[in-house]
Amino acid sequence: MKKRNINSLVRENILNLKPYRSARDDFDSGVLLDANENSFGAPFADDMELNRYPMPHQDELREKISAFRGLSKKNVFVGVGSDEAIDLLFRIFCRPGKDRVIVNPPTYGMYKVSASINDVAVDEVLLTESFQLQPEKIIKAIRPETKLIFICSPNNPTGNSMDVSDIVKILEGFDGIVVVDEAYIDFSIQGSLANNITDFKNLVVLQTMSKSFGLAGIRLGIALADPEVISYMMKVKAPYNVNKLTSVKANLAFSNIDHITKNIKAILAERERVIGKLVTFKEVEKIYPTDANFVMFRIEDALNVYKELAEKGVIIRYRGNEPNCENCLRLTVGTASENDRFFRALQEII
């Protein structure tokens, strides 16, 4: 299938959009009397000039991310969690009430939520019973109005990575945008598809600092894509979408990569211990392969187990209402003491 250029995929109103030009686009130093900021400063001790707006393009942070992932700054967008990037892709490429997207349940629920918010129809192609993609069925489900296909790998809630050859088939068979959500990629032995961005202009890779970086509280999401796609995301985003507090902590993380790597190794080791202990419970019927920092397993009477764990102060996720996930629970790999508390509570229940 011959691929359209990116411009042909973009909504006409976005093509013609003149983005808001912020006060910091032109000058970031000097006597700053241009942005109606409060020059008298914050109401508390402040060494970050929080009375001033943040840099709109976050060049320093994007440089660090691009170097870490082996890309160019032009390939990097940063926003308020991956959810902002997902929403922007809908707003850039999908006409409300007209266009469609494809998702592959069971998968991350925010794709459908964002589609609903943006009044975009969703077509579903279920994963196989082993939770792999069905590329032929996905390509068959494509309509002229289909603009986005969302693929989560490693997948949430199942934990497995998708076969790269299947993703490539979809990229080659679809002339719209393929969004691969890699929130958990640093826990997987499978390499990031960010390395394929130069080969596929229609590929967008989503990542986050919430998981392997341990910074869920700062809400920093990342999109990696062809510079043309990134340019539209920069055009449509809010002028100051990433605040100074988030930016400072995100930048600081890249000075502590050794610590992040150490934590990833510790999580992977603990993941294996958790799986090894789950196997010893006869009520656990199946433990699914995982490349993430969580484990999905099937257990007798899962919903009641979930509720009783919550009553004991141990909170996990019930996933039994999703396709092929009957009686399944999803357990985040915590610290050794947190996991031990889970097992004590589970033992008491069953």
DRENBAMAR-283622 format. One record per residue (C-alpha): residue in one letter; x, y, z. Coordinates in steps of 0.1 Angstrom, whole numbers, padded with zeros to 4 digits, always signed. Layout:
! DRENBAMAR-283622
AXYZ;...
This chain:
! DRENBAMAR-283622
M+0000+0000+0000;K+0014+0034-0010;K+0017+0056+0020;R+0003+0091+0021;N+0026+0119+0033;I+0020+0131+0068;N+0004+0164+0057;S-0024+0145+0039;L-0033+0128+0071;V-0036+0159+0092;R-0070+0176+0097;E-0074+0207+0076;N-0080+0230+0105;I-0047+0219+0121;L-0029+0224+0088;N-0042+0260+0088;L-0037+0266+0125;K-0016+0295+0136;P-0003+0284+0170;Y-0003+0307+0199;R+0031+0324+0203;S+0041+0325+0239;A+0061+0352+0256;R+0091+0329+0260;D+0093+0319+0223;D+0114+0350+0216;F+0132+0360+0248;D+0140+0342+0280;S+0163+0367+0297;G+0166+0404+0304;V+0140+0427+0320;L+0110+0405+0314;L+0079+0427+0312;D+0062+0410+0283;A+0042+0381+0299;N+0022+0398+0327;E+0040+0377+0352;N+0042+0387+0389;S+0077+0402+0391;F+0075+0403+0429;G+0079+0365+0430;A+0064+0334+0446;P+0047+0336+0481;F+0075+0313+0496;A+0112+0308+0493;D+0119+0300+0456;D+0151+0294+0438;M+0135+0283+0405;E+0118+0316+0395;L+0084+0300+0396;N+0069+0334+0390;R+0082+0331+0354;Y+0066+0308+0328;P+0085+0276+0319;M+0103+0272+0285;P+0076+0262+0260;H+0098+0239+0240;Q+0117+0221+0268;D+0148+0219+0246;E+0172+0208+0273;L+0150+0179+0284;R+0143+0168+0248;E+0180+0168+0241;K+0186+0145+0271;I+0158+0121+0260;S+0169+0120+0224;A+0205+0112+0235;F+0192+0085+0259;R+0171+0069+0231;G+0196+0074+0203;L+0175+0099+0183;S+0174+0136+0175;K+0157+0163+0195;K+0134+0168+0165;N+0121+0133+0171;V+0110+0141+0207;F+0078+0155+0222;V+0072+0159+0259;G+0039+0164+0276;V+0017+0158+0306;G+0019+0120+0307;S+0014+0098+0277;D-0023+0107+0279;E-0016+0142+0265;A+0003+0127+0236;I-0026+0103+0229;D-0051+0132+0231;L-0030+0154+0207;L-0028+0126+0181;F-0066+0124+0181;R-0069+0162+0177;I-0043+0163+0149;F-0054+0134+0128;C-0091+0125+0136;R-0121+0146+0126;P-0148+0144+0153;G-0178+0124+0143;K-0161+0112+0110;D-0129+0093+0115;R-0121+0060+0133;V-0093+0043+0152;I-0085+0006+0158;V-0076-0008+0192;N-0067-0044+0202;P-0084-0055+0235;P-0075-0064+0261;T-0054-0032+0262;Y-0048+0001+0279;G-0082+0017+0284;M-0072+0053+0278;Y-0073+0049+0240;K-0110+0043+0240;V-0116+0071+0266;S-0097+0096+0245;A-0116+0085+0214;S-0149+0090+0232;I-0138+0125+0244;N-0128+0134+0209;D-0160+0119+0193;V-0140+0093+0173;A-0154+0058+0166;V-0134+0028+0178;D-0131-0005+0159;E-0118-0034+0180;V-0097-0064+0168;L-0092-0088+0197;L-0057-0101+0205;T-0053-0139+0202;E-0058-0161+0232;S-0020-0158+0238;F-0025-0120+0236;Q-0007-0114+0203;L-0017-0092+0174;Q-0037-0104+0145;P-0022-0082+0117;E-0042-0097+0089;K-0075-0090+0107;I-0063-0056+0117;I-0055-0047+0081;K-0088-0061+0070;A-0106-0039+0096;I-0091-0007+0082;R-0116+0017+0065;P-0110+0049+0046;E-0118+0068+0078;T-0093+0049+0099;K-0066+0073+0110;L-0049+0057+0140;I-0041+0022+0152;F-0030+0018+0188;I-0007-0011+0199;C+0005-0015+0235;S+0038-0034+0238;P+0045-0046+0264;N+0008-0048+0267;N-0013-0036+0297;P-0029-0055+0314;T-0014-0088+0300;G+0023-0079+0303;N+0036-0095+0271;S+0055-0078+0243;M+0040-0079+0208;D+0058-0097+0179;V+0078-0070+0161;S+0072-0087+0127;D+0034-0083+0133;I+0038-0046+0141;V+0059-0041+0109;K+0032-0058+0089;I+0007-0033+0102;L+0031-0004+0096;E+0036-0015+0060;G-0001-0023+0054;F-0016+0009+0068;D-0011+0044+0054;G-0023+0061+0086;I-0005+0065+0120;V+0005+0035+0140;V+0009+0043+0177;V+0030+0019+0197;D+0028+0025+0234;E+0060+0014+0251;A+0053+0025+0287;Y+0070-0007+0300;I+0097-0011+0274;D+0126-0008+0298;F+0115-0040+0317;S+0115-0060+0284;I+0144-0077+0266;Q+0127-0066+0234;G+0143-0034+0220;S+0123-0002+0215;L+0107+0004+0181;A+0120+0040+0184;N+0149+0027+0164;N+0125+0022+0135;I+0112+0058+0133;T+0135+0067+0104;D+0121+0037+0084;F+0084+0045+0091;K+0071+0080+0089;N+0038+0068+0102;L+0052+0053+0134;V+0047+0071+0168;V+0063+0055+0199;L+0049+0066+0233;Q+0071+0063+0264;T+0069+0076+0299;M+0089+0085+0330;S+0062+0070+0352;K+0075+0034+0352;S+0112+0025+0349;F+0122+0060+0359;G+0100+0059+0390;L+0085+0093+0384;A+0048+0088+0381;G+0042+0118+0403;I+0057+0143+0379;R+0034+0133+0349;L+0060+0134+0321;G+0051+0116+0289;I+0071+0112+0257;A+0063+0108+0221;L+0090+0097+0196;A+0083+0101+0159;D+0092+0116+0126;P+0100+0153+0129;E+0070+0162+0108;V+0046+0145+0133;I+0065+0161+0162;S+0061+0195+0146;Y+0023+0191+0146;M+0023+0180+0182;M+0043+0211+0192;K+0020+0232+0171;V-0012+0219+0189;K+0000+0215+0225;A-0007+0242+0251;P+0020+0268+0252;Y+0034+0258+0286;N+0023+0222+0289;V+0053+0210+0309;N+0058+0230+0342;K+0091+0239+0357;L+0088+0216+0387;T+0083+0186+0363;S+0110+0198+0340;V+0136+0201+0368;K+0129+0166+0382;A+0128+0150+0347;N+0162+0166+0338;L+0176+0155+0371;A+0167+0119+0363;F+0192+0118+0335;S+0219+0125+0359;N+0210+0093+0378;I+0207+0067+0351;D+0229+0042+0371;H+0203+0043+0399;I+0174+0038+0374;T+0192+0008+0359;K+0198-0006+0394;N+0161-0003+0402;I+0151-0019+0370;K+0173-0049+0378;A+0159-0051+0413;I+0123-0051+0399;L+0131-0078+0374;A+0147-0100+0401;E+0117-0094+0424;R+0094-0102+0395;E+0109-0136+0391;R+0106-0142+0429;V+0069-0132+0427;I+0062-0156+0398;G+0081-0184+0416;K+0060-0179+0447;L+0027-0176+0428;V+0034-0210+0413;T+0032-0226+0448;F-0005-0216+0452;K-0027-0244+0438;E-0056-0219+0434;V-0035-0200+0408;E-0045-0216+0375;K-0022-0197+0352;I+0006-0171+0353;Y+0010-0152+0321;P+0044-0143+0305;T+0054-0107+0313;D+0079-0082+0300;A+0065-0055+0324;N+0068-0045+0360;F+0036-0065+0368;V+0022-0100+0366;M-0012-0111+0354;F-0025-0144+0368;R-0057-0164+0368;I-0070-0176+0401;E-0102-0192+0414;D-0129-0167+0424;A-0107-0138+0414;L-0133-0110+0420;N-0138-0121+0457;V-0100-0125+0461;Y-0095-0090+0448;K-0121-0076+0472;E-0108-0095+0502;L-0072-0084+0495;A-0085-0048+0495;E-0102-0053+0528;K-0068-0064+0542;G-0052-0032+0528;V-0035-0048+0497;I-0047-0032+0465;I-0042-0049+0432;R-0063-0048+0400;Y-0092-0070+0389;R-0090-0076+0351;G-0116-0103+0347;N-0140-0081+0328;E-0117-0079+0298;P-0116-0103+0268;N-0098-0136+0275;C-0090-0124+0311;E-0117-0142+0330;N-0108-0146+0367;C-0075-0126+0361;L-0058-0103+0386;R-0029-0080+0378;L-0002-0075+0405;T+0023-0047+0403;V+0058-0059+0414;G+0065-0039+0445;T+0093-0040+0470;A+0101-0073+0487;S+0083-0063+0518;E+0052-0051+0498;N+0051-0084+0479;D+0055-0104+0511;R+0026-0086+0526;F+0005-0095+0495;F+0014-0132+0498;R+0006-0132+0535;A-0028-0117+0528;L-0034-0141+0498;Q-0025-0171+0520;E-0050-0159+0547;I-0078-0156+0521;I-0074-0189+0503;
